[in-house]
């Protein structure tokens, strides 16, 4: 046991945020703390790290264990360069190295007891230096620098001159380099691009210590954690497995709680009706029976109604249908002084496509969306939108919102044709009710601003959505609702996102902005990863250049056919996996039944179960053959 938290309570005024929260983390465990915005995740982390006091309960850390904590707001402020600041995390090892070198030189002029004393010190230092993997320190620092998205040249930049996101990445790097027994990270992927997130995944998976993560990045959690702590209604529930397993278990438990509550309410109603009828008979025997039932009913342990989660409601409906050709980009280029983002890029987007634009930070993804939305100008090349194309734009910085306006003013000024009731109804569907509508935009949190921007997007009735990081600051349930809305949307979507789970759920094509150019992959993020790995491992049948040419030269009909084939293949694989899972569960049930004392002596029943077991095994063999065939296709 590394960390034990028992019965933690915390209230802010009348708001009882945490109620008897308990959890434990073992050495080397990789855990996630999840929950909707405002449930108290960051508060619990601050209690664990001692930054804020608890009202009651206990936090017990293994004796001598160390903790590294990165909050959402942590950022390095220093006149040091990035490399110097990262190096400070390993300063004790570098000091040892310096002393070892000094002793090595000094011992040449020593003898007798002085030499013996120096040799003993040298041996002790050398042993400790090797235990701390001192010879790899500089390469480790460089690896973290590059892994978090900084080039070696950028390592010379002064920290105080960096952006907020870059400063947070430096703070994260320092924690990773200190290698504490427990790393606690609050939204560590917020300022990382996809390649840096993938690097962090690998680092944390192989990390020698324990990890506790708060993150809305479901793909990231799936690849890192093996235990999930869910903060719901003020208490913590523990689930073994990654995020997807937790999500399935949580839904099943919630459905079971709702079903149990509804069944109990039905039973209570039934009993009350029976009692009423028995009393109406007005006979001594029936009255006694009614009283008996009333006593039973009064002693019933009544279940609380499960709280209904407040969820946003999104439905985007185009006011007009666009033509088939939505966007055509030809030889487009853009550069800023000393920094070329992209050049000579060409691609097309057709009606109904949902295209994800991915790439490292600084490659020009947001700039490309702004050029298409005519907020920036390209340096070369051209683009054109098709017939009846009406653009709706979601800006990750929310620059289209006006800080000095209230929510109600923002909506009424943007959509003057809407009456007060309609505006209030729309805002309510995005969880702004009552006096919330009079809050100033400038006083809203990032998540609240995101919801306002989504509300304006919904009312725009656009048929071509340009979305720049639409899931930033959204909680998990809101992301899932947005995914569903986009999948049901009949228009066209072109979006930038670092949320790979979101990309995987919504994209029908991936555009990878890399090395100043762009490359197209028909399919979702899983397909993109598969093709990228083939190229990286040298298994691709064609070189990248040839494949890029062929993919881009596919006709529209061929691209749609390929996308349809991939979707069908993925659906077939999922269906077969579900059938195999059902068969395996039934097989386990039969095996349990066959060793039951009552059944094991019943020859007829045993024979029936044996025949069913044989049929299931035969069916699963056939299903596995089909599954392998689809996987190899």
N, C-alpha and C positions, 0 to 999 in steps of 0.2 A: 504494500500500500504506500503510495506516494503522497496522496492528498485525500483527506476525509473532511467532508462538509456535512454538518449535522444540524437540522432544525433551524436554519437561518431565517430570521424574520427581519423585514425592513419596511417602514412606512414613511411616507412624506406627507405630513399633515393627516388628512383623513384618507389618503390613498394608501391602502395596504398593498404594496407592490409585491413583496416576497412573503410567502406563508409556509413556514416549516420546510424549507428547501433542504434536501439532502442528496448528496452524490459522492462517489469516490472514484479516484483515478489511480490506476496501478502504474508501476514503472514501465516505460516504453509504450504505454497505450496512446492511441491517437483518437481523440474525442472531439465532438462538436457540441456546441450549445446553440440550440435553435429556438425560434419563437418569433411571433409577429413583432413589428415595431412597437415600442412602448411597453413591452411585457417585463422589462427589467434585466435583460441580458448583460448590458454594459455595467449596470449597477452591481450585479452579482460578481462580475469579474473584478470590479474595484474593491468589493468587500474581501474577495479571496486574496487580493494583493495588498490589502491594508490601506488603500487610499481613502476609503470612507468607512465609518464605523457601522457595525450591524446593531440592530436593536436587541437581538438575542440569538443564541445558537453558538456553534463552535466551528472554527476552521483549524484543522490540524495538518501541518506539513511535516513530512518525515524529517527527523533530525539531520541537520547539515545540508539539506537539499536546497538548491538554488532555483530561483524563478526569474524568467525574463518576460516582460509584459509590454505589448505594443497596443496603445489605445488608438481610436480612430483619429484623434487629434494630435498624436505624437509627431513631432517634426524636429529635426536637428537644426539648432541655431548656433553657428560657429564661424569663425574666420578661417578655420582649417579647410583644406581641400577635401573632396569626397574621399580620396584615398587615405589621406592623413587621419580623417575621422574614423574610417573603418579600421585602420591600423591600430588605433587606440584600444580597440577591443581585444587585441592580442599583445598589448604592450608588455605584460608580465613575461610572456614567452620570449619576446624580442630582447627584453632586458637580460633574461637568462643567457640568450645567445651572445649578447655583447660581453657579459661577464665571462662566459666560457672562452671566448676569443682572447680577452684580456689575460685570463689565467694562463692560457696556452702560451702566450708570449712571455709572461712574467716568470713562468716556471723554468725557462731556459737559464735564468741567472740565479736560481735557488738551489739549496742543498740542505741536507740534514732534516731537522724537525720542520723547518719552514717549507721545505719541498714536500714532506709527508702531509703536512696540514693542507697545503695547496692541492695536492693530488686527491686527498679525501674530498675536499670541496668540489674539485673538478668532476670527480666521479659521481657525486650526489647531484650536481647540476646536470651532468650529461644524462643521468638516468631519468630525472624529472623531465628534461627537455624531450627525450625520446617518448616518454609516456604521453606527453601532450602533443605528440606528432609535430614537434617543432620544425623539422626539416621541410614540412609541407605548408608551413604557415603562410608564406608569401603567395604560393599558388592558390591556397584556400581563399585568401583575401581577394585575389584577382578573379577567382571563380565566382564569388558572391557578387563582386562588382559587375561582372558581365552578366551573371544570371539575373540580376535585378534590372537589366536593361541599360546599363551604362557602358560606354566604350572605354578603353584604356585612356584615350585622349580626354574624355569627359572626367576621368578621375582627378584631373588637375583643376577642375572648377571649384571655386570657393563656395562652401555650403550656403552662406548667407545670400548668395546671388542666384540660388536655385528657386524653382517654382515650389509651391506648397506640396504638390504630389511628389516631386523629386526629393524634397527634404524628408517626407514620410518614408520613402524607399531607403534613404540612407539610415534612418532610425531602425527600420526593419533589418537591414544588413548588419548593423551593430549587434542587435539581439541574436541573430543567427550565428554570428561569429563568436559570441561569448559562450555558446553551447551550454545553457543552463539545464538542470534536470527536468524542468517543466517550462515549456514555451507557451505563453498565452497570447493569442493574437486576435484583435478585434477588427474584423473586416480587412484582412491583409491584402486582398486582391484589388481593392478599390482603385489604386493608382498604378496597376501593373497591366501591361499588354499580354496578349495570349501566350507568347513565347516565354515571358517572365513567369507567368502563372504556372505554365508547364514545368519550368525549372524548379519553382518553389514546391510544386507537388512532389517531384522526385526527391528534393532535399528533405522534406518533412516525412515522407514515407520511409526513408532510410535512416532517419535521425535516431541517435542512440537513446535519447531521452523521451519523455512524454510530451504530448501536444494537446492543447485545448483551444479550439477555434470557434469564433463567432463569424459566420459568413452567410451571405445570401447566394453565394455561387454554388449551385447544386452540383454541377459537374465537378468542381474542385473538391467538395465534400465527399462525393462518391469515390473519388480516386485516392483520398487520403485517410478518412476516418473509419474506425471499426466499432465505434460506440457513439450513440447520440443521446444527449440530454435535452429533452424537450421542456421548455418553460411555458406552461399553460395554466391560466387562471391562478397565477401566483405560486404554483408548485412545480417541482421537477419530476418528470417521469423518465426512466432510463430504458433505452432500446439498444440491443446488440445488433451490429451490422452497419452498413453504410447508409447514406441519406435515402436512397431509393427504397431500401428494405424498411427503414424507419417510416417513410411516407406511406408505404403500403400497410404496415402494422398500425400506424396511427389512424388511418382512414377506417380500417377494420374495427379498431377499438371504439372509435367515435360512432360508427354505424351501430355497433353492438350496444353502446350506452343509450343512443337515441331509441333503438328498438326496445331495449329493456324498459326505458322510461314510458314509451308509448304503450307497451303491453301492460305495464303496471297501471297506467291511467285507465286503460280499457277494463282491467280487472276491477279497479275501484268503482268505476261507473256501473259495471255489471252488479257488483255487490250492493251498491247503493240502491239500484233499481229493485233487486230481490228483497232487500230490507224494507223498502217502501211498500212493495206488494204484500209482504208478510204482515206488515202493520195494518194494511187496509182490510185484511181478513178479520181483524179485531177479535181473534180467538186466543185463548190463553196459550195454547200450544204454539201457534204461529208467532205470537208476541215474544215468547221465550226464545224461539229460533231466531227472530229478528235481533233480539238483544245479544244473543250469542255471536251472531255475525258482526254486530256493531263492535263488540269487544275485540274480536279478531282483527277487524279493520283498524281499530284505534291502535293496536299493537304492531301494525304493519310498519316496517322500516321503509319509509317513503323515499324514493329516489328524487334528487334535485333535477330539475329540467336542465339538460346540457346547454351551456351558453351557445347561442348562435353567433358565429363569427361574422363581424361586419366586413362585407366585401364590396369592392368597387364594381360598378356595372358598366361594361363597355360594349357598344355596338356601333360600328362605323359603316355607314351606308352611303355609297357614292350617289351624288345627285344626278349625274349623267354617266353614260358608259363611254369609255375611251375607245379609240381605234386599236387595232392589234399592235401597231408599232408605238410603244410608249416612250422610249428613249433611245437615241442613237448618239454615241460618242465617237468622234473620229480624230485620231492623232492629237489628243488633248495633252497639253503640257502646262506645268506650273512650277515656278521657282521663286524663292525669296533670296535676298543677298547672301551668298555663300552657302545656300542650301537648296538643291534641286529636289523637289518632292516626287514628281513623276514626269515622264515625257513620252509623247507619241502613243498614248494608250487609246485603245479602241474597243468598244463593246456595245452590245445592244441589249435592251430589256423589253420583253414582250408582255402583253396584257395577261394578268393573272399570275405572273411570276412573283415569288418572294425571294429576293436576292440579298444575301448577306455580304457586306464588304469587310474583309478582315485584313490584318496586317499589324506590324509593330507600331508602337507610338512614334509619331514623327514622320510617317510615310505619306501623310496627306489625306487620310480618309475623311476627316471632317471638312477639310478644304474642298474636296471633290463634291461633297454634298452641297456645300455653300455655293460652289460654281454653278451647279445644276439649278439651285434655287435663286440664282442671280444675285447672291449676296457678295460674291467675289468674282473676279474676272480671270479667265485662263490666259496664259501667256501665248499659247499657240494652239492650233487645232480648233475644233468646233464641236458643238452638241446641238441637238434639236429634240424637242418633245413632239409627240404625235398629235393627231386630231382629237379634239375635245379633252385633252389631258388637263386635269385640275390638280395642282400640287397642294398637299398638306405637309407642313414641316414641323418636326419635333426637334428642338434645340437642346442639347444636353446642358448648356449653360443657362437655359431659360431666358435668353436675352430678348425674346419676344414678349416677355411679361414686363409689367410696369410696377416697380417697387412702391411707388407712391399711391397706387390705387388699391382699393379694397377688392376682395374676390368678386363681389357683386358688380362693382364698377368695371372690372376687367372683362367680365363676361358680357355685360350689357353694352359696353362700348364696342366690343368686337362683333357682337351680334344684335344690333339695334332692333331687328325685326322680332325678337323674342320678348314676350311679356314677363313680368316679375315672377309669376308662378312657374313658368317654364324654366327660367334661369335657376330658381330655387330647387326645382326638381332635378335638374341636371347636376347641380352642385351636390345635392343630397346623394345622388347615385355615385358620387366620388367621395362620399363620407364627410362632406361639409354641411352640417345641419345647424339650425338655430342661429345663434350669434356668430358662429364660425364664418358666415358669409361676409361679415363686416371686418374681418381681420385684414391687415395690410399685407400685400404680396411680400414686401420686404421683411416682414416678421415671420414668414413661414419657414419651416424646415425644408431640407432638400427633398424629402419624400412628398411633402405637401405641395411643393412647387411642381413636382413631377405629375401629381394628380391633376393640378389645374391645367397644365399643358396638355395632358391627355384629354381632359374635358373639352378644351378648345379644339383639339384635333378631331374629336368625335363630331362636334357641331359643324366642322368645316365641310363635311359631305364630299371630301376630296376623293378622286379615283386613283391618285398616285401619291403614296405616302413616302416621304423622306424622313427617316428616323435616325437620330444620332444618339446612341446609347439610351434607348428608351427604358431599360430596366434599372438604370442607376437609381439608387435610393428607394426602389420599390421592395416591399416585403414579398415573401415567397408566394403567398396566396394571390397577391396582385399581379405578380409575374405570370402565374398560371392563367389568370383571367385574361391578361393581355395576349398570351399565346393563343388561347382559344378564340379570342376576337379576331386576331390576324389570320388564323387558319380558316375562319368562316367568312372573312372579308372577300368581296368579289372583285375588288380593284387590284392594283399592283403595288408592291412594297419594295423599297430599296433602303436597306438599313445597315448602320454600323453598330457593332456590339462586341464586347469582350466576354459576354455571357454565353459560354459554349453550350450549356444546357438549353438556353433560349434559342440559340442558332439551330441546334439539332432538332428542336421541336417545330420550328417555323420555316426554315429556309428550304427552298426547292433548288437553289443554286448558290455556290460560293464563288466570290471573286476575291482572289488573294493579291493584294497590292504589295509588291515586293521587288527590290532591286530596280526601282524606278518604273517598272512595268506592271502589267496586270495579267492574271491567269485565271481561267474559268474552270470550275469543277461542277458538273451537273450532279445534284444530289444534296444531302444534308451534311452536317459536320462529321458524322461517323464515316461517310463515304470519302470526304476530304482527307481525313486522317489516314484512312486505308491507302488512298492513292499517294499521299505524301510519304508514307512509310515505305511503299513499294519503290518510289524514286530513291529515297534515302538508302535503302538496302540494296539497290542495284537490281531490283527484280522487275522493274518496268520493262515492257517490251520495246518501248521507244525511248529516246532521250527526252528530256524535259522540253527542249525546243520543238522537237517534232510533235510531241503530244500537245503542246500548247497551240501549235499551228492547226492541228487536226481538230482539237476541241473547239477553237474559235471559228473554224471553217465549217462546222456542222450547220446544217440548215435549221431553221426554226422548228420544223416538223420533226427532224431527227433528234434535236435536243429534247423536245417534249416527249417523244417516244422513249428516249433513254431514261428520262426522269420517271416516266410512268412504269417502265420496267423495274427500275430500282425500288420504287415505292411498293410495287407488287411483291418483289422479292423480300423486302423487309417485312411486309405484312404476313407473307407466308411463313417466314422464319419465326416471327412472333407467335403466330397461331400454333405452329408445330411445338414450340417450346412450352406454350400453355397446356397443350394436350399431353405432352410428356410429363409435365409437372403434375397434372391431374391424375394421370395413370400411376405415377410414383407414389402419390399420396394414398391412392386407393390400394396399391400393392402393400404399403406399410400397414394400412388398416386391416387388410386380409391376414397378413402375417401375425398381427396381434390377436385377431379373432381365433386363428388356428391353434394358438397355445392357451386359449381360454379353457379352463377345466370343464365347463358345461358343453362347449362345442367339440373339444377334442375327443369326447366319448360318443359323439353323434356322427355316425359313419356317413349318413346321407348328407348332412350339412357340410361335413369335411370335404366330401367329394365335390359338392357344388362350388365351394370356395377354391378348391384345387383347380377345377376347370376354369374358373374366372381368372385365377392367378396366371395360368398358362396362356390364356387369351390375351391378358394385359401385357405379358412379357413379349409375346409374338408381335402385338401391335406396337409396342415401344421400339422393338428392333426395326420394324418397317419405318417408323417415324424418324428414328436416328439416321437411317440410310437416306431418307429424304432431306433431313436437316443438313447432313454432310454434303449432299449433292448441291443444295442451295448455297452453302457457305463457300464451296469451291467454284461456284459460277462467277 
